[in-house]
Amino acid sequence: MGFPFVGEAFGFFTPHKSFSIGNFLQQHRSRYGEVFKSYIFGSPTIISCDLELNKFVLQKEGKLFQSSYPKPIRDILGKHSLMIVTDVELHKKLRRIEVGLINKFSCTSNFLGDIDKLCVSLIESWKGNPLIHFSKQAKQFSFNLMLMNLLDMKPDEPLGLQLLEDFLTFMKGFVSIPINLPWTPYAKAVKARTRISSTLKHILKEWENRKDVEVLNGQKKGDPFDEILVKEDLISDAEKVSILLDLLLAGYETTSGLLSLLVYFLAQSPRALQTLKDEHRAIRRKKKEEEPLNWEDYKQMEFTIMVINETLRCGNLVKFVHREAIKDVKFKGYHIPAGWKILPILSAVHLEPSLHENPSQFNPWRWTVFALKKIQDPATSKKVIPFGGGSRLCPGSELGKLEASFFLHYLVLNYRWTMKEEDYPMLHPYMDFPGGLLIALEAETVEI
């Protein structure tokens, strides 16, 4: 169980490449098996690298297990965050609203067009810049996407720039050591969270005022937030703010991390990159010059989705999730006492040789059978869970794939790239590139 008080926290949190399970898990699995006990986060903890147990824990949310994030994360996210809430009915209500918001703004007439324009704008901004730190670019791009889609704001608006600055401070503290002293990233993040809340309350108030004016003038603009946030009587202002912050956080982290991983793995995989280029050239040949992508184009991106799925399996945006046993649980001969934490290790399942052939190899073709929807491939579709599962399955996972697909379309048609420094995706346990993913860009000269 490790040392007194700290347990095995230092070993568990030692950074490692995201396409490996790290020395801690490797050593403990060899010694104790797929499921073992430890002491982390100030509590006795079950660590599970077993697919069946992980799925069982995720599916039994609210019945046998509940979300159990450490107090510093709860403090910084707020008690109304969907990640934190344990009350089953409140979680259902908040999740329904978040899913409704995603569905609403993704069904607006200009949704795909806005994504397309932002992709084109980013690609154009790189002209004349042979070297870029892609990780930073991806983070700004994904935040701008959320500003446009979720808050109906242009990226260069003063309020949007202020929100981005506070959000970056918030993210630095969110993944830092939780020491609450004025000069620490954690303390600065807590203050940034307060400023973000104030900004979002201001935005909500503007929406409400706008709707009042539209009602007086007999106008119906069809705003995606009409029936969800502005007219939602069952939730408080604090809950509305928390919903917006949840979606900003999820959209920012998922999309930016996925884009960086895609650029990294494709730089190492010339064959996959060429196949991807061929698919997108075929799509572009059917369109008029500068005609934006549409839903039909997206449905033709079969290999693109295979690349994204394989990137999620290899790259492991999320290493594990936090759960706690509500009552004593027995499963496959294991006894999990009530009150114990349990950490389903998602990355261990993705990199398990008994589940995936050559698991450390980036191989999009392993998804072929599933992508073509002929039969379910048990080695991929049912054994890769990058977005969790059960009632807490990430509500924006498909949206992130769509945004990444549009971005890849313009990236592979316009540029070739190489890594300029030795850099790897590292789990801290959050995923990041320590060197910022510095790449050299070269304009693509092959005609479509």
C-alpha positions in Angstrom: 0.0 0.0 0.0 3.0 2.3 -0.1 4.3 4.8 2.4 2.3 6.3 5.3 0.0 9.2 4.3 1.1 9.5 0.7 0.8 5.8 -0.2 2.0 5.1 -3.7 1.0 8.5 -5.2 4.4 9.4 -6.4 4.9 6.2 -8.4 1.4 6.3 -9.8 1.7 9.9 -11.0 5.2 9.6 -12.5 4.8 11.0 -16.1 5.1 8.5 -18.9 4.5 8.3 -22.6 0.7 8.1 -23.3 1.2 5.1 -25.7 2.6 3.0 -22.8 1.2 2.1 -19.4 4.2 3.4 -17.5 6.6 1.6 -15.1 4.3 1.8 -12.1 1.4 -0.2 -13.7 3.9 -2.5 -15.5 5.6 -3.5 -12.3 2.4 -3.8 -10.3 0.5 -5.8 -12.9 3.5 -8.2 -13.2 3.5 -8.7 -9.4 -0.2 -8.6 -8.5 -2.2 -9.1 -11.6 -4.8 -7.0 -13.5 -6.5 -5.8 -10.4 -4.7 -4.7 -7.2 -5.0 -2.5 -4.2 -3.0 0.6 -3.4 -3.3 3.9 -1.4 -3.7 7.0 -3.5 -5.6 10.3 -3.0 -5.6 9.8 0.7 -7.7 6.6 0.5 -7.4 2.9 0.0 -7.8 2.4 -3.7 -8.5 -0.5 -6.2 -6.6 -0.1 -9.5 -8.1 -2.0 -12.3 -6.5 -2.8 -15.7 -9.2 -5.4 -16.4 -11.6 -4.7 -19.2 -14.6 -6.5 -17.7 -14.3 -4.8 -14.3 -13.7 -1.4 -15.8 -16.9 -1.7 -17.9 -18.8 -3.1 -14.9 -17.7 0.0 -12.8 -18.7 2.4 -15.6 -22.1 0.8 -16.2 -23.0 0.6 -12.5 -22.8 4.3 -11.9 -25.3 5.4 -9.3 -26.0 1.8 -8.2 -22.8 0.4 -6.9 -20.3 3.2 -7.7 -20.3 7.0 -7.8 -18.0 9.7 -9.1 -15.3 10.5 -6.6 -12.8 13.1 -7.7 -10.3 14.5 -5.2 -11.2 17.6 -3.2 -8.9 19.9 -5.0 -10.5 19.1 -8.3 -14.0 19.4 -6.8 -13.0 22.8 -5.4 -11.8 24.1 -8.7 -14.6 22.7 -10.9 -17.4 23.7 -8.4 -20.1 21.5 -6.8 -22.4 21.7 -9.8 -20.0 20.3 -12.4 -21.3 17.2 -14.2 -18.0 15.5 -13.4 -18.5 16.0 -9.6 -22.2 15.6 -9.0 -23.1 12.3 -7.4 -26.9 12.7 -6.9 -28.3 10.5 -9.7 -31.4 12.7 -10.5 -29.4 15.9 -10.5 -26.8 14.3 -12.8 -29.5 13.1 -15.2 -31.0 16.6 -15.3 -27.7 18.4 -15.9 -26.6 15.8 -18.5 -29.9 16.1 -20.3 -29.3 19.9 -20.6 -25.7 19.5 -21.7 -26.6 16.9 -24.4 -29.5 19.2 -25.4 -27.2 22.1 -25.9 -24.8 20.1 -28.0 -27.6 18.8 -30.1 -29.1 22.2 -30.5 -26.0 24.1 -31.7 -24.8 21.2 -33.9 -28.2 21.3 -35.7 -28.1 25.0 -36.5 -27.9 25.9 -40.2 -24.4 27.5 -39.9 -22.8 25.0 -37.6 -20.7 23.1 -40.2 -20.0 26.3 -42.1 -18.5 27.9 -39.0 -16.3 24.9 -38.3 -15.2 24.9 -42.0 -14.4 28.7 -41.9 -12.3 28.3 -38.7 -10.3 25.4 -40.1 -9.6 27.4 -43.3 -8.6 30.5 -41.3 -6.2 28.5 -39.1 -4.6 26.8 -42.2 -4.2 30.2 -43.9 -2.6 31.7 -40.8 0.3 29.3 -41.1 1.5 30.5 -44.5 5.0 31.9 -44.2 5.5 30.2 -40.8 7.7 27.2 -41.4 7.8 26.2 -37.7 4.8 26.2 -35.4 4.2 24.8 -31.9 1.2 22.8 -32.9 -0.1 22.0 -29.4 -0.7 25.7 -28.6 -2.3 26.2 -32.0 -4.7 23.3 -31.4 -5.7 24.6 -28.0 -6.5 28.1 -29.3 -8.4 26.5 -32.3 -10.5 24.3 -30.1 -11.3 27.1 -27.7 -12.4 29.3 -30.6 -14.6 26.5 -31.8 -16.4 26.4 -28.4 -16.7 30.2 -28.3 -18.4 30.2 -31.7 -20.6 27.2 -31.2 -21.5 27.4 -27.5 -21.4 31.1 -26.7 -22.1 32.5 -30.2 -19.0 34.7 -30.0 -16.3 35.6 -32.5 -12.8 34.7 -31.3 -11.5 38.2 -31.6 -14.3 39.8 -29.5 -12.8 41.5 -26.3 -15.0 39.4 -24.0 -13.9 36.2 -25.8 -10.2 37.2 -25.5 -10.7 37.8 -21.8 -12.4 34.5 -21.4 -9.6 32.7 -23.2 -6.9 34.3 -21.0 -8.8 33.3 -17.8 -9.5 29.9 -19.2 -5.8 29.2 -19.9 -5.0 30.2 -16.3 -7.7 28.0 -15.1 -6.4 25.0 -17.1 -2.8 25.5 -15.8 -4.1 25.2 -12.2 -6.5 22.4 -13.0 -3.6 20.1 -13.8 -1.2 21.5 -11.2 -0.2 20.4 -7.7 -3.1 21.7 -5.4 -1.2 24.1 -3.1 -3.5 27.0 -2.3 -1.0 29.8 -1.9 -1.5 33.1 -3.7 1.4 32.7 -6.2 0.7 29.0 -7.1 -1.0 28.0 -10.4 -3.7 26.3 -8.3 -4.6 29.4 -6.4 -4.6 31.5 -9.6 -6.9 29.0 -11.2 -9.4 29.2 -8.4 -9.5 33.0 -8.9 -9.7 32.6 -12.7 -12.7 30.2 -12.2 -14.4 33.0 -10.3 -13.8 35.5 -13.1 -15.0 32.9 -15.7 -18.2 32.4 -13.7 -18.7 36.2 -13.7 -18.2 36.4 -17.5 -20.5 33.5 -18.2 -23.2 35.1 -15.9 -22.9 38.3 -17.9 -23.3 36.3 -21.2 -26.4 34.5 -19.8 -27.9 37.9 -18.7 -27.3 39.2 -22.2 -29.1 36.2 -23.7 -32.0 36.7 -21.4 -32.2 40.4 -22.3 -32.0 39.7 -26.0 -34.8 37.1 -25.7 -37.0 39.7 -23.9 -36.5 42.2 -26.7 -37.3 39.6 -29.3 -40.5 38.7 -27.5 -41.5 42.3 -27.4 -40.8 42.7 -31.1 -42.5 39.5 -32.1 -39.2 38.0 -33.3 -38.2 34.4 -33.1 -34.5 34.1 -34.0 -34.2 30.4 -33.3 -31.3 30.7 -30.9 -30.0 27.2 -29.8 -30.2 28.3 -26.2 -33.8 29.4 -26.2 -35.4 26.4 -24.4 -32.4 25.1 -22.6 -30.5 27.7 -20.6 -32.5 31.0 -20.9 -35.9 29.5 -20.2 -34.8 26.6 -18.0 -36.6 27.2 -14.8 -35.4 24.0 -13.0 -31.8 25.0 -12.5 -30.0 27.9 -10.8 -27.8 30.4 -12.3 -24.8 28.7 -10.7 -25.8 25.4 -12.4 -26.2 27.2 -15.8 -22.7 28.6 -15.4 -21.3 25.3 -14.5 -22.9 23.6 -17.5 -21.2 26.2 -19.8 -17.9 25.7 -18.1 -18.2 21.9 -18.4 -18.8 22.2 -22.1 -15.9 24.6 -22.6 -13.6 22.4 -20.6 -14.7 19.2 -22.4 -14.6 20.7 -25.9 -11.2 22.4 -25.3 -9.4 19.4 -23.8 -10.9 16.7 -26.1 -10.5 18.4 -29.4 -7.1 20.1 -28.8 -5.6 16.9 -27.4 -7.0 14.8 -30.2 -5.7 17.2 -32.9 -2.2 17.1 -31.4 -2.2 13.3 -31.2 -3.3 13.1 -34.8 -0.5 15.3 -36.0 2.0 13.3 -33.9 1.0 9.8 -35.0 0.5 10.7 -38.7 4.0 12.2 -38.7 5.2 8.7 -37.7 3.0 6.9 -40.2 3.7 7.8 -43.9 1.4 5.0 -45.2 -1.6 6.1 -43.1 -1.0 9.7 -44.0 -0.9 8.9 -47.7 -4.1 6.9 -47.5 -5.7 9.8 -45.6 -4.6 12.3 -48.3 -6.1 10.1 -51.0 -9.4 10.0 -49.3 -9.6 13.8 -48.9 -8.4 14.5 -52.4 -11.2 12.3 -53.7 -13.7 14.3 -51.6 -12.3 17.6 -52.8 -12.4 16.6 -56.4 -16.1 16.3 -56.3 -16.6 19.9 -55.0 -16.2 23.3 -56.5 -13.2 25.3 -55.6 -13.3 26.6 -52.0 -16.8 25.0 -51.5 -17.1 24.3 -47.8 -17.5 20.7 -46.4 -20.9 19.4 -45.6 -22.5 16.5 -43.8 -22.4 14.2 -46.9 -18.6 14.9 -47.2 -18.2 13.9 -43.6 -20.0 10.6 -44.1 -17.4 9.7 -46.8 -14.5 10.0 -44.4 -14.3 6.4 -43.5 -10.5 6.0 -43.2 -10.4 9.4 -41.4 -12.6 7.9 -38.6 -10.4 4.9 -38.5 -7.4 7.1 -38.0 -9.2 9.1 -35.2 -10.3 5.9 -33.5 -6.8 4.5 -33.6 -5.4 7.8 -32.3 -7.7 7.7 -29.4 -6.7 4.1 -28.6 -3.0 4.7 -28.9 -2.9 8.3 -27.5 -5.1 7.9 -24.4 -6.4 11.4 -23.8 -7.8 10.1 -20.5 -5.7 7.6 -18.5 -8.3 6.8 -15.8 -11.5 8.0 -14.1 -12.4 8.4 -10.5 -15.0 6.2 -8.8 -15.9 5.1 -5.3 -17.8 2.0 -4.1 -21.2 3.0 -2.6 -21.6 -0.4 -1.0 -19.6 -3.7 -0.8 -19.2 -5.1 -4.2 -18.2 -8.6 -5.3 -17.0 -9.2 -8.9 -15.1 -12.1 -10.4 -13.9 -13.2 -7.0 -12.8 -9.7 -6.0 -14.2 -7.9 -2.9 -14.4 -4.1 -3.1 -15.3 -2.6 0.3 -17.8 0.2 0.5 -16.0 3.6 0.7 -12.9 2.4 -1.2 -11.9 4.3 -4.3 -11.6 2.5 -7.6 -9.6 3.7 -10.7 -10.6 2.0 -14.0 -7.4 2.4 -16.0 -8.6 3.0 -19.6 -5.1 3.2 -21.1 -4.2 -0.2 -19.8 -7.2 -1.8 -21.6 -6.2 0.0 -24.9 -2.6 -1.3 -24.7 -3.3 -4.8 -23.6 -1.7 -7.4 -25.9 -4.3 -10.0 -25.3 -7.0 -7.6 -26.5 -5.1 -5.8 -29.4 -2.5 -7.3 -31.7 0.7 -5.3 -31.5 -1.0 -2.7 -29.2 1.8 -0.2 -29.3 1.7 0.0 -33.1 -0.4 2.8 -34.7 -2.5 0.8 -37.1 -5.8 2.4 -38.4 -6.5 -0.7 -40.5 -7.3 -2.7 -37.4 -10.6 -0.7 -37.4 -11.5 -1.7 -41.0 -14.1 -4.3 -40.2 -15.9 -2.1 -37.7 -15.6 1.1 -39.8 -17.3 -0.6 -42.7 -20.1 -1.9 -40.4 -20.0 -5.4 -41.6 -19.5 -7.1 -38.3 -18.4 -6.0 -34.8 -14.6 -6.5 -34.4 -14.1 -7.5 -30.8 -10.5 -6.4 -30.8 -11.4 -2.8 -31.4 -15.0 -1.6 -31.2 -15.9 -3.2 -27.9 -12.5 -3.0 -26.2 -11.6 0.7 -26.7 -13.3 3.1 -24.3 -11.6 6.5 -24.6 -14.6 8.5 -23.5 -15.6 6.4 -20.5 -18.9 4.7 -20.4 -22.3 4.4 -18.7 -24.3 7.4 -17.7 -21.1 9.5 -17.7 -20.0 8.8 -21.3 -18.6 12.0 -22.8 -21.6 13.7 -24.4 -19.5 15.5 -27.0 -17.3 12.6 -28.2 -18.9 12.5 -31.7 -18.7 16.3 -32.1 -15.0 16.1 -31.4 -14.5 13.5 -34.1 -16.4 15.7 -36.6 -14.3 18.8 -35.8 -11.1 16.8 -36.1 -12.2 15.3 -39.4 -12.8 18.8 -40.9 -9.5 20.0 -39.6 -7.6 17.0 -41.1 -9.2 17.6 -44.5 -7.6 21.0 -44.8 -4.4 20.1 -43.1 -3.5 17.1 -45.3 -4.5 18.9 -48.5 -2.4 21.9 -47.8 0.7 20.8 -45.9 3.3 18.1 -45.2 5.0 18.2 -41.8 7.8 16.7 -39.8 8.7 16.7 -36.1 11.5 19.2 -35.4 12.3 18.0 -31.9 12.0 14.8 -30.0 8.7 15.2 -28.3 6.1 12.7 -27.0 2.6 12.8 -25.7 3.0 12.4 -21.9 0.5 11.5 -19.3 0.9 13.5 -16.1 -1.9 12.0 -15.7 -3.4 14.6 -18.1 -2.1 14.3 -21.7 0.3 17.0 -23.0 3.4 17.5 -25.2 6.2 18.9 -23.0 7.9 20.5 -26.0 4.7 21.9 -27.4 4.8 19.6 -30.5 7.1 21.7 -32.7 6.6 20.8 -36.3 8.0 22.0 -39.6 5.4 22.8 -42.3 5.9 22.5 -46.0 3.2 23.4 -48.5 1.6 20.5 -50.3 2.3 20.8 -54.0 0.5 17.7 -55.4 -2.5 18.8 -57.4 -5.9 17.5 -56.4 
